[in-house]
Amino acid sequence: MSDNAEKELRLPYEPENGNVEYKLKLQSLTMDRVDHLTTQLLWRLKEGDGTAFYQIGVLDSGQVTGLNDEELSETLMAIFYMASTLEP
């Protein structure tokens, strides 16, 4: 892989603060893990004045790996569930 191609598949490292969250994938989650992730979502929403951006298929290092269809579906369902449990 050329240096340019590798750079195209990498984002900056995940910021500790702010409203951007990187997640590789969310699969086979326990309720404890969902609770933790929902708390994390609330933090990102607070940091973003009610807006949070999830970059999925991405490692904390910023390396973009992508997801297959099943991983994408499960991850989106998990994020939707987390968001649906938040009070308006």
C-alpha positions in Angstrom: 0.0 0.0 0.0 1.4 3.4 -0.9 1.9 6.1 1.8 -0.9 8.2 0.2 -3.4 5.3 0.3 -2.6 4.7 4.0 -3.1 8.3 4.9 -6.5 8.2 3.2 -7.6 5.5 5.6 -6.6 7.3 8.8 -8.3 10.0 10.8 -6.6 12.0 13.6 -6.4 10.2 16.9 -9.8 10.2 18.7 -10.1 13.4 20.8 -10.6 13.0 24.5 -12.8 16.0 24.7 -15.4 17.2 22.2 -18.4 15.6 20.5 -16.6 13.0 18.3 -16.4 9.4 19.3 -14.7 6.6 17.3 -16.0 3.0 17.6 -14.7 0.0 15.8 -18.0 -1.9 16.2 -20.6 -2.6 18.9 -21.6 -6.3 18.9 -22.7 -8.8 21.5 -23.0 -6.2 24.2 -23.9 -6.8 27.8 -26.2 -4.4 29.6 -23.3 -3.2 31.7 -21.4 -2.4 28.5 -24.5 -0.6 27.0 -24.8 1.4 30.2 -21.2 2.5 30.0 -21.5 3.3 26.3 -24.7 5.4 27.0 -22.8 7.3 29.7 -20.1 7.9 27.1 -22.7 9.1 24.6 -24.1 11.5 27.1 -20.6 13.0 27.6 -20.2 13.5 23.9 -23.6 15.1 23.6 -22.8 17.4 26.5 -19.5 18.3 24.9 -21.3 19.0 21.6 -24.2 21.0 22.9 -26.6 18.2 22.1 -24.8 16.9 19.0 -22.4 13.9 18.9 -20.7 12.3 15.9 -19.9 8.6 15.9 -17.2 7.5 13.4 -17.8 3.7 13.2 -15.4 1.2 11.8 -12.6 3.4 13.2 -10.0 2.5 15.9 -9.1 5.1 18.6 -5.8 5.6 16.7 -7.9 6.9 13.8 -7.2 3.9 11.6 -10.2 3.2 9.4 -11.0 -0.5 9.2 -14.5 -0.5 8.0 -17.3 -3.0 8.8 -19.1 -5.8 7.1 -22.9 -5.5 6.6 -23.7 -7.5 9.8 -21.2 -5.5 12.0 -22.6 -2.3 10.6 -26.2 -3.3 11.2 -25.5 -4.4 14.8 -23.5 -1.3 15.6 -26.1 1.0 14.2 -28.8 -0.8 16.2 -26.8 -0.5 19.4 -26.3 3.3 18.9 -30.0 3.7 18.1 -30.9 1.8 21.2 -28.5 3.9 23.3 -29.9 7.1 21.9 -33.5 5.9 22.4 -32.9 5.4 26.2 -31.9 9.1 26.7 -34.5 11.4 28.2 -35.5 14.3 25.9 
